Amino acid sequence: MAGNFYKVQCPDCDNEQVVFGKAATEAACAVCGATLARPTGGDAEFEGEVIETVERRSASSRTDSDETVEAQ
């Protein structure tokens, strides 16, 4: 799964919260309940200001241990 996590500032109460960039459901502010991100079928549409990329992920960032299956 490729996708990034972003720190988004709430437009209503200025709370900063981490949101997945490909959100499948609406992401609400934990403090005031305002919508921070809306799903679009791909990258989410952010309602608040994106402050920073917290973790950048890509499909090629998997390690060999993620793909190793233990034989029984």
VMD Tcl script that builds the backbone (N, CA, C; Angstrom):
set m [mol new atoms 216]
animate dup $m
set s [atomselect $m all]
$s set {name element resname resid chain x y z} {
  {N N MET 1 A 0.849 -1.174 0.000}
  {CA C MET 1 A 0.000 0.000 0.000}
  {C C MET 1 A 0.897 1.240 0.000}
  {N N ALA 2 A 0.740 2.037 -0.997}
  {CA C ALA 2 A 1.511 3.275 -1.059}
  {C C ALA 2 A 0.623 4.426 -0.619}
  {N N GLY 3 A 1.193 5.358 0.073}
  {CA C GLY 3 A 0.453 6.525 0.526}
  {C C GLY 3 A 1.245 7.248 1.586}
  {N N ASN 4 A 0.889 8.468 1.842}
  {CA C ASN 4 A 1.609 9.298 2.798}
  {C C ASN 4 A 0.699 9.697 3.948}
  {N N PHE 5 A 1.316 10.022 5.065}
  {CA C PHE 5 A 0.606 10.569 6.215}
  {C C PHE 5 A 0.966 12.043 6.314}
  {N N TYR 6 A -0.037 12.891 6.575}
  {CA C TYR 6 A 0.166 14.335 6.617}
  {C C TYR 6 A -0.327 14.900 7.936}
  {N N LYS 7 A 0.350 15.927 8.432}
  {CA C LYS 7 A -0.129 16.677 9.592}
  {C C LYS 7 A -0.973 17.815 9.029}
  {N N VAL 8 A -2.251 17.835 9.404}
  {CA C VAL 8 A -3.208 18.807 8.884}
  {C C VAL 8 A -3.701 19.674 10.026}
  {N N GLN 9 A -3.770 20.984 9.787}
  {CA C GLN 9 A -4.268 21.920 10.800}
  {C C GLN 9 A -5.753 22.144 10.574}
  {N N CYS 10 A -6.537 21.997 11.623}
  {CA C CYS 10 A -7.986 22.184 11.550}
  {C C CYS 10 A -8.301 23.645 11.222}
  {N N PRO 11 A -9.193 23.893 10.261}
  {CA C PRO 11 A -9.538 25.277 9.909}
  {C C PRO 11 A -10.378 25.979 10.979}
  {N N ASP 12 A -11.006 25.206 11.878}
  {CA C ASP 12 A -11.877 25.802 12.890}
  {C C ASP 12 A -11.174 26.071 14.227}
  {N N CYS 13 A -10.374 25.080 14.704}
  {CA C CYS 13 A -9.807 25.233 16.049}
  {C C CYS 13 A -8.276 25.196 16.079}
  {N N ASP 14 A -7.637 25.102 14.936}
  {CA C ASP 14 A -6.170 25.092 14.803}
  {C C ASP 14 A -5.491 23.865 15.417}
  {N N ASN 15 A -6.258 22.833 15.768}
  {CA C ASN 15 A -5.668 21.576 16.232}
  {C C ASN 15 A -4.891 20.942 15.067}
  {N N GLU 16 A -3.740 20.341 15.366}
  {CA C GLU 16 A -2.966 19.645 14.347}
  {C C GLU 16 A -3.152 18.151 14.534}
  {N N GLN 17 A -3.461 17.448 13.429}
  {CA C GLN 17 A -3.774 16.033 13.498}
  {C C GLN 17 A -3.170 15.329 12.291}
  {N N VAL 18 A -2.733 14.077 12.470}
  {CA C VAL 18 A -2.154 13.297 11.384}
  {C C VAL 18 A -3.273 12.565 10.649}
  {N N VAL 19 A -3.268 12.676 9.305}
  {CA C VAL 19 A -4.301 12.085 8.458}
  {C C VAL 19 A -3.634 11.324 7.326}
  {N N PHE 20 A -4.183 10.153 6.962}
  {CA C PHE 20 A -3.674 9.379 5.837}
  {C C PHE 20 A -4.093 10.063 4.538}
  {N N GLY 21 A -3.174 10.163 3.598}
  {CA C GLY 21 A -3.409 10.890 2.350}
  {C C GLY 21 A -4.389 10.244 1.403}
  {N N LYS 22 A -4.691 8.960 1.588}
  {CA C LYS 22 A -5.662 8.269 0.746}
  {C C LYS 22 A -6.836 7.802 1.609}
  {N N ALA 23 A -7.345 8.694 2.412}
  {CA C ALA 23 A -8.418 8.361 3.344}
  {C C ALA 23 A -9.636 7.814 2.609}
  {N N ALA 24 A -10.194 6.706 3.096}
  {CA C ALA 24 A -11.370 6.086 2.493}
  {C C ALA 24 A -12.669 6.610 3.112}
  {N N THR 25 A -12.563 7.245 4.275}
  {CA C THR 25 A -13.720 7.865 4.928}
  {C C THR 25 A -13.330 9.275 5.347}
  {N N GLU 26 A -14.320 10.072 5.673}
  {CA C GLU 26 A -14.031 11.439 6.126}
  {C C GLU 26 A -13.246 11.391 7.423}
  {N N ALA 27 A -12.220 12.224 7.511}
  {CA C ALA 27 A -11.423 12.333 8.736}
  {C C ALA 27 A -11.868 13.596 9.467}
  {N N ALA 28 A -12.276 13.425 10.719}
  {CA C ALA 28 A -12.782 14.546 11.513}
  {C C ALA 28 A -11.753 14.959 12.553}
  {N N CYS 29 A -11.777 16.235 12.898}
  {CA C CYS 29 A -10.907 16.765 13.949}
  {C C CYS 29 A -11.300 16.116 15.276}
  {N N ALA 30 A -10.308 15.671 16.034}
  {CA C ALA 30 A -10.554 15.019 17.319}
  {C C ALA 30 A -11.031 16.004 18.385}
  {N N VAL 31 A -10.797 17.306 18.179}
  {CA C VAL 31 A -11.168 18.311 19.174}
  {C C VAL 31 A -12.565 18.873 18.913}
  {N N CYS 32 A -12.800 19.371 17.691}
  {CA C CYS 32 A -14.068 20.060 17.418}
  {C C CYS 32 A -14.995 19.309 16.455}
  {N N GLY 33 A -14.487 18.259 15.793}
  {CA C GLY 33 A -15.339 17.470 14.903}
  {C C GLY 33 A -15.424 17.980 13.471}
  {N N ALA 34 A -14.725 19.059 13.144}
  {CA C ALA 34 A -14.737 19.585 11.774}
  {C C ALA 34 A -14.083 18.579 10.824}
  {N N THR 35 A -14.514 18.572 9.575}
  {CA C THR 35 A -13.951 17.667 8.587}
  {C C THR 35 A -12.570 18.150 8.168}
  {N N LEU 36 A -11.577 17.249 8.253}
  {CA C LEU 36 A -10.207 17.576 7.849}
  {C C LEU 36 A -9.888 17.043 6.456}
  {N N ALA 37 A -10.461 15.889 6.091}
  {CA C ALA 37 A -10.180 15.287 4.791}
  {C C ALA 37 A -11.412 14.562 4.291}
  {N N ARG 38 A -11.627 14.640 2.974}
  {CA C ARG 38 A -12.751 13.949 2.335}
  {C C ARG 38 A -12.192 12.966 1.311}
  {N N PRO 39 A -12.756 11.754 1.242}
  {CA C PRO 39 A -12.275 10.787 0.251}
  {C C PRO 39 A -12.709 11.193 -1.161}
  {N N THR 40 A -11.861 10.889 -2.143}
  {CA C THR 40 A -12.182 11.210 -3.535}
  {C C THR 40 A -12.034 9.999 -4.445}
  {N N GLY 41 A -11.695 8.843 -3.877}
  {CA C GLY 41 A -11.438 7.660 -4.670}
  {C C GLY 41 A -9.953 7.484 -4.948}
  {N N GLY 42 A -9.172 8.453 -4.575}
  {CA C GLY 42 A -7.714 8.411 -4.712}
  {C C GLY 42 A -7.137 9.186 -3.550}
  {N N ASP 43 A -6.367 10.211 -3.857}
  {CA C ASP 43 A -5.839 11.070 -2.795}
  {C C ASP 43 A -6.985 11.858 -2.170}
  {N N ALA 44 A -6.959 11.979 -0.848}
  {CA C ALA 44 A -8.006 12.703 -0.131}
  {C C ALA 44 A -7.908 14.201 -0.420}
  {N N GLU 45 A -9.041 14.869 -0.309}
  {CA C GLU 45 A -9.093 16.333 -0.442}
  {C C GLU 45 A -9.075 16.907 0.967}
  {N N PHE 46 A -8.053 17.695 1.281}
  {CA C PHE 46 A -7.898 18.235 2.627}
  {C C PHE 46 A -8.642 19.552 2.765}
  {N N GLU 47 A -9.373 19.687 3.884}
  {CA C GLU 47 A -10.098 20.917 4.190}
  {C C GLU 47 A -9.196 21.892 4.931}
  {N N GLY 48 A -8.318 21.378 5.780}
  {CA C GLY 48 A -7.392 22.220 6.529}
  {C C GLY 48 A -6.075 22.370 5.784}
  {N N GLU 49 A -5.169 23.126 6.380}
  {CA C GLU 49 A -3.856 23.356 5.785}
  {C C GLU 49 A -2.927 22.188 6.112}
  {N N VAL 50 A -2.239 21.662 5.089}
  {CA C VAL 50 A -1.258 20.599 5.308}
  {C C VAL 50 A 0.012 21.255 5.833}
  {N N ILE 51 A 0.396 20.899 7.059}
  {CA C ILE 51 A 1.560 21.486 7.719}
  {C C ILE 51 A 2.843 20.806 7.269}
  {N N GLU 52 A 2.832 19.468 7.239}
  {CA C GLU 52 A 4.032 18.727 6.844}
  {C C GLU 52 A 3.669 17.296 6.473}
  {N N THR 53 A 4.567 16.640 5.756}
  {CA C THR 53 A 4.458 15.212 5.501}
  {C C THR 53 A 5.132 14.508 6.669}
  {N N VAL 54 A 4.362 13.712 7.403}
  {CA C VAL 54 A 4.880 13.054 8.593}
  {C C VAL 54 A 5.651 11.801 8.204}
  {N N GLU 55 A 5.086 10.984 7.323}
  {CA C GLU 55 A 5.750 9.771 6.879}
  {C C GLU 55 A 5.452 9.564 5.407}
  {N N ARG 56 A 6.499 9.456 4.620}
  {CA C ARG 56 A 6.350 9.221 3.191}
  {C C ARG 56 A 6.515 7.731 2.943}
  {N N ARG 57 A 5.534 7.133 2.290}
  {CA C ARG 57 A 5.574 5.706 2.003}
  {C C ARG 57 A 5.414 5.481 0.509}
  {N N SER 58 A 6.020 4.439 0.022}
  {CA C SER 58 A 5.838 4.052 -1.369}
  {C C SER 58 A 5.791 2.537 -1.454}
  {N N ALA 59 A 5.331 2.006 -2.567}
  {CA C ALA 59 A 5.226 0.562 -2.744}
  {C C ALA 59 A 6.594 -0.094 -2.710}
  {N N SER 60 A 7.633 0.614 -3.097}
  {CA C SER 60 A 8.972 0.036 -3.130}
  {C C SER 60 A 9.692 0.132 -1.791}
  {N N SER 61 A 9.068 0.698 -0.766}
  {CA C SER 61 A 9.726 0.864 0.531}
  {C C SER 61 A 9.608 -0.372 1.409}
  {N N ARG 62 A 8.988 -1.429 0.900}
  {CA C ARG 62 A 8.854 -2.658 1.671}
  {C C ARG 62 A 10.210 -3.323 1.816}
  {N N THR 63 A 10.426 -3.951 2.956}
  {CA C THR 63 A 11.686 -4.654 3.189}
  {C C THR 63 A 11.518 -6.121 2.850}
  {N N ASP 64 A 12.633 -6.829 2.756}
  {CA C ASP 64 A 12.578 -8.249 2.463}
  {C C ASP 64 A 11.810 -9.012 3.523}
  {N N SER 65 A 11.876 -8.579 4.782}
  {CA C SER 65 A 11.181 -9.279 5.857}
  {C C SER 65 A 9.668 -9.169 5.704}
  {N N ASP 66 A 9.175 -8.115 5.024}
  {CA C ASP 66 A 7.739 -7.982 4.791}
  {C C ASP 66 A 7.248 -9.042 3.811}
  {N N GLU 67 A 8.115 -9.502 2.932}
  {CA C GLU 67 A 7.719 -10.429 1.885}
  {C C GLU 67 A 8.068 -11.869 2.224}
  {N N THR 68 A 8.766 -12.091 3.319}
  {CA C THR 68 A 9.178 -13.440 3.694}
  {C C THR 68 A 8.013 -14.159 4.366}
  {N N VAL 69 A 7.709 -15.342 3.855}
  {CA C VAL 69 A 6.653 -16.169 4.436}
  {C C VAL 69 A 7.326 -17.379 5.048}
  {N N GLU 70 A 7.025 -17.622 6.307}
  {CA C GLU 70 A 7.652 -18.731 7.003}
  {C C GLU 70 A 7.006 -20.044 6.564}
  {N N ALA 71 A 7.821 -20.986 6.080}
  {CA C ALA 71 A 7.323 -22.290 5.641}
  {C C ALA 71 A 7.016 -23.158 6.854}
  {N N GLN 72 A 5.949 -23.909 6.746}
  {CA C GLN 72 A 5.569 -24.782 7.862}
  {C C GLN 72 A 5.729 -26.229 7.499}
}
mol reanalyze $m
mol bondsrecalc $m
mol representation Tube
mol addrep $m
